[in-house]
Amino acid sequence: MAQVISVVSGKGGVGKSTFVANLGKALADSGRSVVVIDTDIGLRSQDFLLSLENQVFFDLIDVTSGNCELSEAILPVSSVPNLFLVPAAQFSRVRALEPKKLRKMLRELKERYDFVLIDCPAGIERGFRNVLASGSDSFVLMVTPDDLCVRDAERTLQIMDAKKVERPQLVVNRLNPVLIAEGEMVPARSVASVLDCQLLGEIPEDPVVYRSMLHHTLFTGYRCEARDAVYRIAHRIQGESVPFPGYGLGKRSFWSRLFRPHLKEVEPLDNH
């Protein structure tokens, strides 16, 4: 059965858009048809992440405003069979996106694709609230394991609860196993407990993620730990039972303790 999944975040910079693009590839690689919708009006990014920045002619606002047919705005991702994009408008205002028309468009897309992934604008302003009113089947909240991001996520959850939308599942990004083992960073399951959300996935900090962006490619096209983490999430979304690695929580062997990465001490500046 087709699903509309909206990925939200309380603050920007947590890796949400990059995650959505790579999750789209992971789901498409399993043989599912997937369309990504970029709803970040004025600050679109999915066209760049999916290497379609030079192919955008019509966008989401063109569709909802009646300037084009939905099929005219859907772009196939040539490097990933079964993956498509409806890009955001780059020079429009958020108010141009009407929730009622977005809901209508989503109903049409559910008839054509197995998964509809919505990349929601970061924060809790109008763009976020438009997506809350869009009739999504489920939500995924993305956070990083730091107090500021968790606090913003708590506020995001308050708004979602007030709107009576389904409680989101949680993805914790940029986990550092060494910092977790040393007690400086909280593990993913602790973040899920604080936010009272079901843990959907945990993604470790991985240099391949940024390197892939420098090359304008998806990190799921490389052998790396972040790729494995996203594919585990894709399997769980499809109903499969996949164990969690529990980054930083497992019992370390003698050799892993002996050759663990050196953790540089943080030295405060002497202001005297």
C-alpha positions as CSV (number, residue, x, y, z in Angstrom):
1,M,0.0,0.0,0.0
2,A,1.3,3.4,-0.9
3,Q,2.7,5.6,1.9
4,V,3.3,9.3,2.3
5,I,6.2,9.8,4.8
6,S,7.1,13.4,5.9
7,V,10.6,13.9,7.3
8,V,10.7,16.9,9.7
9,S,13.3,18.5,12.0
10,G,13.1,21.1,14.7
11,K,16.2,22.9,13.5
12,G,18.2,23.1,10.3
13,G,21.6,21.5,9.7
14,V,20.7,18.0,11.1
15,G,21.1,16.3,7.7
16,K,17.4,15.9,6.9
17,S,17.5,16.7,3.2
18,T,20.5,14.5,2.6
19,F,18.8,11.7,4.5
20,V,15.6,12.0,2.4
21,A,17.5,11.9,-0.9
22,N,19.5,8.8,0.2
23,L,16.5,7.1,1.7
24,G,14.7,7.6,-1.6
25,K,17.5,5.7,-3.3
26,A,17.5,2.9,-0.7
27,L,13.8,2.4,-1.1
28,A,14.1,2.5,-4.9
29,D,16.9,0.0,-4.9
30,S,14.5,-2.5,-3.3
31,G,12.3,-2.3,-6.4
32,R,9.8,0.2,-5.0
33,S,8.7,3.3,-7.0
34,V,9.6,6.4,-5.0
35,V,8.9,10.1,-5.5
36,V,10.6,12.8,-3.3
37,I,8.7,16.1,-2.8
38,D,10.8,19.1,-1.8
39,T,8.5,21.5,0.1
40,D,11.2,23.9,1.3
41,I,9.9,26.8,-0.8
42,G,12.7,29.3,-1.6
43,L,15.5,27.1,-0.4
44,R,15.2,24.0,-2.4
45,S,17.9,21.4,-2.2
46,Q,16.7,18.1,-3.5
47,D,17.3,19.0,-7.1
48,F,21.0,19.5,-6.2
49,L,21.3,16.4,-4.1
50,L,19.7,14.3,-6.9
51,S,21.8,16.0,-9.6
52,L,18.8,17.5,-11.3
53,E,19.6,21.2,-10.8
54,N,19.8,21.8,-14.5
55,Q,16.6,20.0,-15.4
56,V,14.1,21.9,-13.3
57,F,11.5,23.8,-15.4
58,F,8.2,23.3,-13.5
59,D,8.1,23.0,-9.7
60,L,5.7,22.2,-6.8
61,I,4.1,25.7,-6.8
62,D,3.5,25.4,-10.6
63,V,1.6,22.2,-9.9
64,T,-0.5,23.5,-7.0
65,S,-1.2,26.8,-8.8
66,G,-2.4,25.1,-12.0
67,N,0.5,26.4,-14.2
68,C,1.3,22.8,-15.3
69,E,0.2,19.2,-15.0
70,L,1.7,17.1,-12.2
71,S,3.4,14.8,-14.7
72,E,5.2,17.8,-16.2
73,A,6.9,18.6,-12.9
74,I,8.0,15.1,-12.0
75,L,11.7,14.5,-12.9
76,P,13.2,11.0,-13.1
77,V,16.6,10.5,-11.4
78,S,18.6,9.0,-14.3
79,S,21.1,7.4,-12.0
80,V,18.5,5.6,-9.8
81,P,15.7,3.7,-11.5
82,N,12.3,4.1,-9.8
83,L,13.3,7.3,-8.1
84,F,11.6,10.7,-9.0
85,L,11.5,14.3,-7.8
86,V,9.0,17.1,-7.6
87,P,11.3,20.1,-6.9
88,A,10.4,23.1,-4.7
89,A,10.0,26.6,-6.1
90,Q,13.1,28.7,-5.7
91,F,11.6,32.1,-6.1
92,S,8.2,31.8,-4.4
93,R,7.0,32.4,-0.9
94,V,5.8,29.7,1.5
95,R,2.3,31.2,1.5
96,A,2.0,30.2,-2.1
97,L,1.7,26.5,-1.1
98,E,-1.9,25.8,-0.1
99,P,-2.3,22.7,2.1
100,K,-5.6,21.7,0.5
101,K,-3.9,21.6,-3.0
102,L,-0.9,19.8,-1.6
103,R,-3.2,17.1,-0.1
104,K,-4.9,16.7,-3.5
105,M,-1.5,16.3,-5.2
106,L,-0.4,13.7,-2.6
107,R,-3.5,11.6,-3.3
108,E,-2.6,11.6,-7.0
109,L,0.9,10.6,-6.3
110,K,-0.1,7.7,-4.0
111,E,-1.9,6.2,-6.9
112,R,1.3,6.2,-9.0
113,Y,4.1,5.4,-6.5
114,D,4.8,3.1,-3.6
115,F,6.4,5.7,-1.4
116,V,6.0,9.5,-1.4
117,L,8.8,11.1,0.7
118,I,8.3,14.8,1.8
119,D,11.3,16.8,2.6
120,C,9.8,19.3,5.1
121,P,11.3,22.7,5.8
122,A,13.3,22.8,9.0
123,G,11.8,24.7,12.0
124,I,8.2,25.2,13.1
125,E,7.0,28.0,10.9
126,R,4.4,28.0,8.1
127,G,6.2,25.6,5.8
128,F,6.3,22.9,8.5
129,R,2.6,23.5,9.4
130,N,1.6,23.2,5.8
131,V,3.1,19.7,5.7
132,L,1.4,18.8,9.0
133,A,-1.9,19.6,7.3
134,S,-1.0,17.7,4.1
135,G,-2.5,14.3,5.2
136,S,0.8,12.4,5.5
137,D,0.5,8.8,6.6
138,S,3.5,9.0,8.9
139,F,6.2,11.3,10.1
140,V,9.9,10.8,10.8
141,L,11.7,13.3,13.1
142,M,15.4,13.7,12.5
143,V,17.7,15.0,15.3
144,T,21.4,15.1,16.2
145,P,22.4,13.9,19.7
146,D,22.9,17.3,21.3
147,D,20.9,19.2,23.8
148,L,20.0,22.2,21.5
149,C,18.6,19.9,18.8
150,V,16.7,17.8,21.3
151,R,15.2,20.9,22.8
152,D,14.0,22.1,19.4
153,A,12.7,18.6,18.7
154,E,10.6,18.7,21.9
155,R,9.0,22.0,20.7
156,T,8.3,20.4,17.3
157,L,6.6,17.4,19.1
158,Q,4.5,19.8,21.1
159,I,3.1,21.4,17.9
160,M,2.6,18.0,16.3
161,D,0.7,16.8,19.4
162,A,-1.4,19.9,19.4
163,K,-2.3,19.3,15.7
164,K,-3.2,15.7,16.7
165,V,-0.9,14.2,14.0
166,E,0.6,10.8,14.5
167,R,3.6,10.6,16.8
168,P,6.8,10.5,14.6
169,Q,9.4,7.9,14.6
170,L,12.9,9.0,15.3
171,V,16.2,9.0,13.4
172,V,19.3,10.1,15.2
173,N,22.0,11.3,12.9
174,R,25.8,12.0,13.3
175,L,26.4,9.6,16.2
176,N,30.0,9.2,17.2
177,P,30.7,5.8,18.8
178,V,33.9,6.9,20.5
179,L,32.2,9.9,22.1
180,I,29.3,7.7,23.2
181,A,31.7,5.1,24.7
182,E,33.5,7.8,26.5
183,G,30.3,9.2,27.9
184,E,30.5,12.6,26.2
185,M,27.6,11.9,23.8
186,V,24.3,10.2,24.5
187,P,23.3,7.1,22.5
188,A,20.4,7.1,20.1
189,R,18.1,5.0,22.4
190,S,18.6,7.6,25.2
191,V,17.5,10.4,22.8
192,A,14.5,8.3,21.8
193,S,13.6,7.8,25.5
194,V,13.9,11.6,26.3
195,L,11.6,12.5,23.3
196,D,9.3,9.5,23.9
197,C,9.5,8.4,20.2
198,Q,10.0,5.0,18.7
199,L,13.5,4.7,17.3
200,L,13.5,4.1,13.6
201,G,17.2,4.4,12.9
202,E,20.6,5.6,14.0
203,I,23.2,7.0,11.6
204,P,26.9,7.4,12.6
205,E,29.1,10.3,11.7
206,D,30.7,9.3,8.4
207,P,33.2,11.4,6.3
208,V,31.9,9.7,3.2
209,V,28.7,11.7,3.6
210,Y,30.4,15.1,3.1
211,R,32.8,13.8,0.5
212,S,29.9,12.5,-1.6
213,M,28.3,16.0,-1.4
214,L,31.5,17.5,-2.7
215,H,31.2,15.2,-5.7
216,H,27.5,15.9,-6.2
217,T,26.6,12.2,-5.6
218,L,24.5,10.3,-3.0
219,F,26.5,8.6,-0.2
220,T,24.4,5.5,-0.6
221,G,26.4,5.0,-3.8
222,Y,29.5,4.2,-1.8
223,R,30.5,1.5,0.7
224,C,30.3,3.2,4.0
225,E,28.7,2.9,7.4
226,A,26.2,5.7,6.8
227,R,24.9,3.8,3.7
228,D,24.3,0.7,5.8
229,A,22.5,2.7,8.4
230,V,20.1,4.2,5.8
231,Y,19.4,0.8,4.2
232,R,18.5,-0.6,7.6
233,I,16.0,2.2,8.0
234,A,14.6,1.5,4.5
235,H,14.1,-2.2,5.5
236,R,12.3,-1.2,8.7
237,I,10.0,1.2,6.8
238,Q,9.0,-1.8,4.6
239,G,8.1,-3.8,7.7
240,E,11.3,-5.9,8.1
241,S,12.8,-6.5,11.5
242,V,16.4,-5.3,11.5
243,P,18.5,-5.1,14.6
244,F,20.0,-1.8,15.8
245,P,23.8,-1.6,16.0
246,G,23.7,0.5,19.2
247,Y,26.7,2.7,18.2
248,G,29.1,3.1,21.1
249,L,27.1,0.8,23.4
250,G,28.6,-2.6,22.5
251,K,31.2,-4.4,24.5
252,R,34.5,-3.6,22.9
253,S,37.2,-6.2,22.3
254,F,40.7,-5.9,23.7
255,W,42.0,-4.9,20.3
256,S,39.3,-2.3,19.6
257,R,40.1,-0.7,23.0
258,L,43.8,-0.8,22.3
259,F,43.6,0.7,18.8
260,R,40.6,3.0,19.3
261,P,40.8,6.4,17.7
262,H,42.6,8.9,19.7
263,L,40.2,11.4,21.3
264,K,41.9,14.8,21.4
265,E,41.5,16.7,24.7
266,V,39.6,19.9,24.6
267,E,41.6,22.6,26.3
268,P,39.9,25.9,27.4
269,L,41.7,29.1,26.5
270,D,43.5,30.9,29.2
271,N,42.0,34.4,29.3
272,H,44.5,35.7,31.9
